[in-house]
Amino acid sequence: MAETRKEYTGQQYYAQHQGDSGNIPSDFKGLGYYSRTSLEDIINNFIIAYIGEDKALPKIPRYELDFWAQRAMQEFSYDVLHSEKSMELDLGDSLQFPLPQDYVNYIKISCVGVDGTKKTLLPQRRSGDPTAPIQDNNSNITFDGQGKIVTASKSTLATRFQDASNSANTLQSAQDYYYSNYNNDNFSYFNKRYGGIPEDMNAAGTYFIDHKAGLIFFDGSFANRNEDIVVLDYISDGLDDNADLSKVFMPKLAEDAAYAYMLYNLAKVRPASAQLVPLYKKEAFAKLRNAKIRLSNYKLEELAQILRGKSKWIKH
């Protein structure tokens, strides 16, 4: 059954937070567990409500239910659920960041400032890590014993991108650079900043993503400072622990939409339910829209505070 009842007493629920080790339940699901329900519960409830004699669907194999429940989780994660995750890592000497196992796309990449806030980094579109075949003295490509091309572990392009000596000047702010040279007769930069490229005007550093290698490469400026802690905000498909569907959770506010999604997709591949498919489709889209509204999480006071600054002039 779905978690429609509280499973713990108040003492058990707050025990972990208050350090009361003697009352922490062995199966404690974490603070805020009640707002979510597992895919396993969703599947079991779907069987009870929709499958059987005189119900919407006949006998359905369990593996098919598992498939469509996971598809619902994936599709909802991209566009409905709060599936954003964050990962913080120390870059170290490699200046690289591995993509998480459940990574689908990134939201933004930031470095951690000394004040504990995130400084957004911008991607470098003119760099990358192309395949680099190893060549001999005559510039001929070399092969191994099986006739396969031998490649370098990192390309020259990526190596130069991460070279600290090439990024030493990026640590000096544009303002300091400008005002410390304005009286230099040979300073060609004076009064000519209009020619700069806005995407490169970011002293926080830059990066590029190699999706094939599953790595994010950061420029050499990160080797010359202490702010080498990087945060990746990314979108997950919500199935990072789908070896056990009891550990994959969906917000209860989207639970009804998941049932409608499963019903529509199971019915549309069965001729016996063909006449009801348009109705199920309409219901699935309506409940998906309701789930988006429920999970939008707008707070009037917070929105009003943000919009108080809308009358300020924005200069371009």
N, C-alpha and C positions, 0 to 999 in steps of 0.2 A: 504494500500500500504506500501511497505517497505520504510525505511527512506533513500530514494535516494536523497533527497533534504535537505538542511540545514533548520532547523525549527526555529532557533532563529537569531536575528540580532547579530552583534558583541557585542553591549552593553548589550543585554540580556544574552548572553553566559558567559561573564566575570563578570556579576553583582555580583553573589554570592561570587566569589573569591576576588573581590575588595570591598566587603561590601556595595554595592549599593543596599540596600533592596528594593528601590522603583521600580527597573527594573528587579527583579528576577521573571521569569515566574512561574505561579502557578503549571505547569506541568513539571518543569525543570528536565531533565533526567540525569543530572550530567555531569561533564567535560569528554570529550572523548566519548560522547554518539554516535557520528556519525560513529565510527568504528564498532558498533554492530547493530544487528537487532533482534527484538523479535521473539519468536516462533509463536506468533499470526500472525505477518506479514508474516512469512515464510509459514504458513498454508494457509493464504489468497492468497498469490502469487502462491502457488502450485495449488490451486483450479482454479485460472485464467489461468495458463499456461498448466496444464496437464489433467484437468477433464472436461468432457463435450462431446457433440456430435462431432464426427470426430477428437477426441483428443486421447491421449494415454490410458486414463482410462474412463470407464463409470461413472455413478453417484456413489459417495462414501460417506458413512455416516461420519458426522463430528467427531464423537467420535473415529472412526478408524484413521482419519487423526491426531487427537490429540495424539493418542497412539503412532503412528510411528514417529511423530515429537519429542515426548519426548524420545523415544528409541534412536533416532539419537543423541539427546543432551547427553544422558547418555553414549553411546558408544564412541562418539567423546571426551567426557570429560576425559575418562580413557586414551586416547592414542593420541589425536590430539590437543585438545584445551588447552589453558593455564588456566586450572581449579584449579591450586594450590591456596589454601587459607591459611591464617595465623590467629591464635587467641592467644591473650596474656591474661594471668590471674595471679592474685596473689594467691598463694597456700593457705595462711592462716595457721591456726593450723591443719586443716584436712590433709594437704599434699596430696591432691587429686585434680584431674583435670577432669571435665566432658567432654566426647566426644561431639563435635558439632552435631547438629541435622542432617546435611547433610554430615556427616563423612562417607567415604568409606574405606580409608586406610591412614596411616600416611607416610609422607616423612621423617621428622626428628623431634625430640623434643630437644629443647635447653633451657638453662637458660640465662638470660640477665646479662651480666657483667656490672661492674661499668663504663666501657668505652663505653657502648651502643652497644656492639657487642654480637653476639650469640655464646655461648659455647655449642657445640653438646654433648648431653647426650647419653649414650649407654644403651640398655635394659638389665635387669637382667633376664636371662633365668632360673635361679634356684630358683625363688620365684613365688608367685602367691597368689590368694585369694580363696582357695577351699571352698566348702560348709562345714560348721562346725555344725553338729547336737549337740544340748545341751544334756548333759548326766547327770544322777543323781550320787549319791555317789557310786553306784555299777557299774558305767560305762555303764549303760543301756541308750539307746536313749529314750528321752522323746517325747510325742505326745500331741497335743492339743485335744480339745473336739471333733473334727471331724476326729481324727485318723491320722492327718498329722504330719510329723516330725517338731519339733520346732528347728529352726536354729539360730545361733548367727549372729548379723549384720556384723561382721568382723571376719575372721579366726585368730587363733593364729599366723599362718605364716605371714599374712599381718601385724598384730599388731607388731610383733618383727621386721619385715622389716622396719617399720616406727618409731621404737623406737630411739629417739635421742641419748640415752646413748650408744647404740650399734654402732653408727656411729660417735662418737666423735673423734676417731682417724683418720677418713678419711679426716679431714680438714687440717691435717699437710701434706705438700707436700712431695713426695717421696724423693726429693733432700735434703730437710732439715732433714728428718728422717735419711737418709743415712749418710750425712756428720756430723751430730751431735752425731753419735754413732760409727764411724769407728774405734776409738781408744779404744773401750770397748772390753776387752778380751772375754767377754761372749756374744758378739753381733753376733748371728748366721747368721744374714742377710748379713754380710759383704762379698762381692765378690760372692754372690749367687743369684743375681737378675735373672739369666737365668731361674730359676724355676717358675717365675711369670706367671700369666695368663693374656695375653694382654688385653682381654676384660674387666678385672677388674681394669686395670691400668688407671683409669679415676677419677681424683680428683673432677670433676665437679658434680658427683652424678650419680644416676641410677634410673631406674623406671621399672614397668611392667604394662601391659594393661589387664584389666579384661573386655573383650568384652561383656560378659553377663550382667554385672552391668553397662557397659558404663562409666567406670572410669579408669583413669590412676593413679596409686599409685607411689609416690616418696619416696625415702628412708629417714631415719631420719636425714641425714646430712643437709637437707634443713631447719630443725628447728633451727639450730645453727648458721645461717648466714643471712645476709640481702638480699642475692641474691635468693629470693624466687619468683621472677617473671619468669614465664615459658612461652615459645612460642611453640605452636603446628603448624607445617606446615603440611597440610594434603590435600588429594585429595577429591574433591567434585564431585557429579554426575551432578552438574549444575542445579538441579531442587529443590533447597531449597525454592523457592517461587512459586511452580507450581500451587498453587490455582488460580493464575492469570497469564496466559501464556504471557500476554503483559509485564510482569515484569521479564520474563526469557529471557536472551539475549545470542546470539551466534555471534562470530566474523563474519563480512561480508566476510572475506577471506575463510570461510568454508561454506558459504551459498549455493553455487552451489553443493557442496558435499552432503549437507543435502537434497536437492531436488532429487538428484540421488539415495540416500539411501532410501528415502520414495517411489520413483517410483518403485525401484526394489522389495522392500518388499510388496508393495501393489499389484504389478503385479504377483508375484510368487504364490499367493493364489487364482488367478482368471484364470480359464481354458481358457477364451477368449484371454488372453494375454500370454499364455504359450509359443508360438513360439518366442516371443521377450524377454523372461526372460534371456537367456544367454547374449544377447546384453546389457540389463539393468544391469546385474551383472558386466559385464566387465566395463561398464561406471561408475558404483558406486565405484568400486575399484580404477579405474584410477583417479577419482575426489577426492577420499579420499587421495590418494598419493599426488596429487597436493596440497590439503589443508595442509598436513603435511609440505611440502616444503615451502609453503607460510608463515606458522606460525612458522617455525623454528627460525626465527628472528636472524640469524647470522649476525654479524657486523664485517667486515674485520679488522678494526682498533682494536677493542676489542679483537678479536681472536689472532691477531698478538702480542698484548701486553702480553696476557696470555702465548702464546707459546714461548716467549722470554726466559722463564726459563726452557724450556724442556731439555736443555743441562746440567742442574745441576744433579749431582749424587743423586740418591735416595737410601738411606741405609735401609736395612731391618734387 
